[in-house]
Amino acid sequence: MSENNAAILFEKVDGIGIITINRPAARNAIDKEAALGIAAAIETIETDAAIRVGILTGAAGTFCAGLDLKAFLRGDVVKFPKGGFAGLAEADIAKPMIAAVEGYALAGGFELALACDLIIASRDAKFGLPEVKRGLVARSGGLVRLPRQLPQRIATELLLTGDIQSAPRLESYGLINRVVEPGTALEIAKEMGRSIACNGPLALAVTKRVLRESPNWSTQEMFVRQAEFTTAVFESADAREGALAFAEKREPEWRGV
């Protein structure tokens, strides 16, 4: 299934919802139309039970150059009460999201990648938060997410210099899951997406939530807090189905309950 408009392409295949930013003439920078399109696609990913994983990518060899400055000067609304920048930067998404990055991921584009759970990037991809070079700050996730996903001093360097960084360098610090050959990021992301999508949806949602929230838990409370989320998974119909499928040597038929 596909739902296309000028700025955003959306396709559903193999349990994966694929969002493609489609403004190559503007290096896939985000204007109002693109922001609305991403927000709508995120809503579809969240509400469609057939979709287990989301992928965000960009058309024509570029991920996203961030906010379209012409749109900024026009006063375009690209940040929403639900989801923040492009409906994604501040979104609380239950399902796993993968960023498939080719070319440049700059400013808000980099921040959209940081909002995803996993990043696949081509070897020649370039990342940066150059807001300080324009007298701005990376307030759509860069300031608060980057220090949680990189060593503190490395994150500080990126945020204070605004300099462009290579995918291999960021992979060396654990920010990128896989660096792949140019032109293959989306295909590798789909492979990873299919590997995730075949797993239990309740288990995936709870795993993601615990991963995100547990860094703030103390050692004294972490297993108690974990139980608050995970007990329902072990008591679910899907848990029984997973065990039965294993015993019967077949693929499980998940119901999400």
N, C-alpha and C positions, 0 to 999 in steps of 0.2 A: 504494500500500500504506500502511496506517496501523496503528499499534500504540498504543492509548490506555490510560492508567490515570488515576486521580484527579488526580495532581499534574503529570504530564507527558504531553503529546501528541507523538507522533512520526509523521511522514509522509514517504514517499519518493516523489518525483515529478520527472521530467525529469533524473534523475541527481543530485538534490539531496536530502539528508536534513534535514528541518526539525524542530527541537526547539522545542516551545512550553511554557514554564513556565505551568502552569494552576492557579494559586492566587490568583485575583483578590481574594478576600476578605481575603487577607493581603498584598496588593500584590505577589504572586508572590515573596514571601520564601521562602528555602530552608529546608526542614525535612528530616528523614531521608528521607522518601519521595521528595521532589523531587530530593534529591541522588543517591539511588540511581537514579532514573529518568534523570537527565541522564547519569550515568556509563554506564548501560546503552546509552543512545542513542549516546554517543560511541564506545563499543565497536562498535556496529553500523556506524556511519559508517566506522570504520577498517577493518573486516573485510569489508564488502560491496563487492565489486568494481564493482557497478553504481552505487554512490554515488561521485561525484567531488568533491562540495562539501557542506559542512554549513552550516546556518543556525541560529542561536539567537535566539529571540524570546520575548515574553511575551504572555499573553492579556489581553484587555479593556483595551487601551490603556496598559498598564504593562509595562516590561521586567522589572525585578527590584529589590526593595528590600533585597537582601542577605540576611544570615542572619536567620531568624525568631528573635527574641529569646525567644519562649516555648519554642521548640525548644531554644535554648541553655540556658535554665533547666532544661529537662527532661533535659538531657544527651544530646540527639540527636547521633549521629555523622553529620556532614556533610562531613568531610574524610577522604580515603582515601589509603593509601600510594601507589596509582597514580592520579595526576591531581590530588591535593590537593582543595581546596574544590569540592564538587559534581562531582568527577571530571573537572574541566576546567581549573581555575585553574593547575595545574602540569603539565598533560598535554602530552606531546610528540606532537602530532598531525601526521601526514604530509600530510593533505589540507587544502585551504584551508577556513577557517571565517569566516563572516560574522555579525556581530551586527546585528540589525534592531531598533532601539530606538525605542519610543514611550513617552512619559511619563517615569517616573523610573528611572534606573539609579544606584543608591546603594550605597555600601560594597561588599560582596561582589558585588552586581549590576554595579557599575561595573567591578570587577575581572574578572568573567566577560567583559565586553565587551572589556577590555584584552587578555584571553587570545586573542581572535579576531584574525584577520589583517586584517580590514576592518570598518569600522563605517558603517552607514547609519542616520541618525537623523532623526526628525521635527523640524521647526522648533521645536516647543515642548517637546522632550525636555529633561530636567534631569539633570545628572550631579553626583556628589559623593562624596567619601571622608570622611564625618563621624566616623570612628572616634575621632579625638582628642577630640571633644566628649563621648564616653562613656568616656574614659580608656583607650581601646584604640588599636591601630595597624593600618594596612592591610597585613596580612601575607600576603594571598592574591594578591599581585601589584602592589598599588598602590605600595608603597615601592620596589620594584625595577623595575617596568615603566614607571611614569609618567615618571620622569626620562629614560627611553630613547625615549619617544614624544612628549614635550613639551620645550620649552626648560627648562633647569634651574631658573631662577627661577620660571617659571610653575608647574612641577610642585611646587616647594617651597611656593609660596603655597597651592595646593590641599591639599597634605598637612598643612600646619601650621594652616590656618584651618578646614578641614573644610567650607567654604562651598559652597553649590550653584552650579553653573556652567551656563550656557545652551549649547545645541548650536551656535548660530552663533559664540559666542566660541571654543569648542574647535575648531570647523572652521577658524577663522582661524589657528590654530597648527598645523594639519595633523593633528590627532588623529582627525578624522572625515572619511571619504571624501566623503560627500554628505549635505547637509541637504535634506530633502524635505518636502512638504506633510504635515500631520498625517493619520494613517490610511493612509499609502502606503509606510511604511518596509519592510514585508515584501514587498510587490509589487516595489519597486525592488531589494531584496536578491535576490529570485528572478530578476529580469532579469539582474543581475550574476552570479548563480550559474549561470544557463544559459550566459552568455558564457564563463565559466570552464570549465564542465563539458564543453564541446565540444572542449576542447584535450587534448593528449596527457597521460595520467595520470602517466607517468614524468617527463615534462618539468615538470609541475606540482609533483610531490613534490620534485624536485631544486631547482627554482627556489625553492620555499618554504624548503628547508633552507639553501641558500646565503644567501638573504636574512637568515635568522635568525642564522646563525653567522658570516658574514663581517665584521660590525662589530668583532669581536675579532681579526681577522687583520691583520698588519702589511703595509705596502705591498710589502715584500720577498718575502712568502710568499703573497700573496693569489691570484695566478694559478696557482701550484703547488697550493694547497689547493683552489681552484675546480676544477682538472682532476681531482682525486681523486673528485669527485662527478659531474662533467659528461661525462667520457669515455664512461662506460657508456651515457649517453643517446644520444650520437652513433653508438654502435655497435649500438644496439637495433633490433629489428624495427619498432618504432613509428616510428623516424626514417625508415627506408626507406619505410614505409607513408605517412608524411606527404608525402614527396617524390613518390611515385607518385600519390597522390590529387591533389596539385597539378597534376602533368603531365596526368593524365587528367580533370581538371576535375570531380571528384566529392568527396563528403565522406569523410574518412578513417574507417577501421574500426579503432579502437584495440584492441590486445590487452594492453597494459600490460607488454610484454616487449621 
